[in-house]
Amino acid sequence: MTERFHYPTDREKLSAARAKALEKLLIEKGVITEMTVDKVLGFFETRMGPFNGAKLVARAWVDPAFKARLAKDTPAAIAELDFPDGMAGAEGEHMRAAINEPGVHNLIICTLCSCYPWPVLGLPPYWYKDPSFRSRAAREPRKVLAEFGLDLPSTTEIKVWDSSAQIRWFVVPERPAGTDHLTEEQLAALVTPEAMMGVAVANAA
Amino acid sequence: MLTRFEHYAVTEMMGDADRPPRRNGTLCFSHEWERTAFGTALALAKNGDFEWETFRQRLIEAIGTWERDHDLQDPTWNYYDRFVEALENAVIEAGLATADEIQAALRTEVATQ
């Protein structure tokens, strides 16, 4: 009498088993190690560089007058906070804040490394400089945002800002609901570089 | 500017049929095994065990086959089911393991769950 082997009928359990089995097999063969997957995915999860922008956003959320100043004269508003030198931009550079509001969502694109607001957002993600991302974001921003997993209501206006070496845009995302009780520091922790580039929104933790 | 292979590889997928799911701007894994599959594929390509573009072709084919055989609104769609299929095929094609070895490993995994 032979025993029949039963694969999981649950599709998801089967895929999970296939993925784990393959990893174990490759580890056994010395092709990868137990650390490999975490190491690889760690490159996507680490924020590179100082993230001063979160503090700017948190301040704007708690202080509406500051938010207004940030919109009107971004470098001057940035200078109000105690940031390292160069945050507001060296000569010839000009930071500009694009404020998200109910019904208005901003998205920033640029063509050059030099037009990314490094002091505010840290190092840019690789895809940001991808020409296809830039041209598609300019042409069909709603679709590109959907690919980033951000589905905005059709009633939301999407404004696309093209940064240059002279004017570097960043987004001030909307403050998430249910955060009235949080300190400025806790609010800053809710802000991501993706939200300040406009491919994400800030969520309450 | 220094670029990580992993970032380049994932950016290549943007806008194409094999792009991975994202949620609120970042890669979205619903389960640990999805992370495992994705990380394994990137690591093998980075190591030169197979070409990332070759793997992507397998993935695009797997996605195309599924779409041909299913209603596009079918809720059983899972990108990572196709991803694992494509990864197994790429691993076999690259000579890293045989189909028999993969089946045997799967049986062991299922038996020990």
Interface residues (C-beta under 8 A of the other chain):
Chain A: F5 Y7 P8 R11 E12 K13 S15 A16 A17 R18 A19 K20 A21 L22 E23 K24 L25 L26 K29 V31 I32 T36 V37 D38 K39 V40 L41 F43 F44 C113 P125 Y126 W127 D130 S132 F133 R136 V144 E147 F148 G149 L150 T192 E194 A195 M197 V199 A200 V201 N203
Chain B: M1 T3 R4 E6 H7 Y8 V10 T11 M14 G15 R19 P21 R22 R23 N24 G25 T26 L27 C28 H31 E32 W33 E34 R35 T36 A37 F38 G39 T40 L42 A43 L44 K46 N47 D49 T76 N78 Y80 D81 V84 L87 E88 V91 L96 A97 E101 I102 A105 L106 R107 T108 E109 V110 Q113
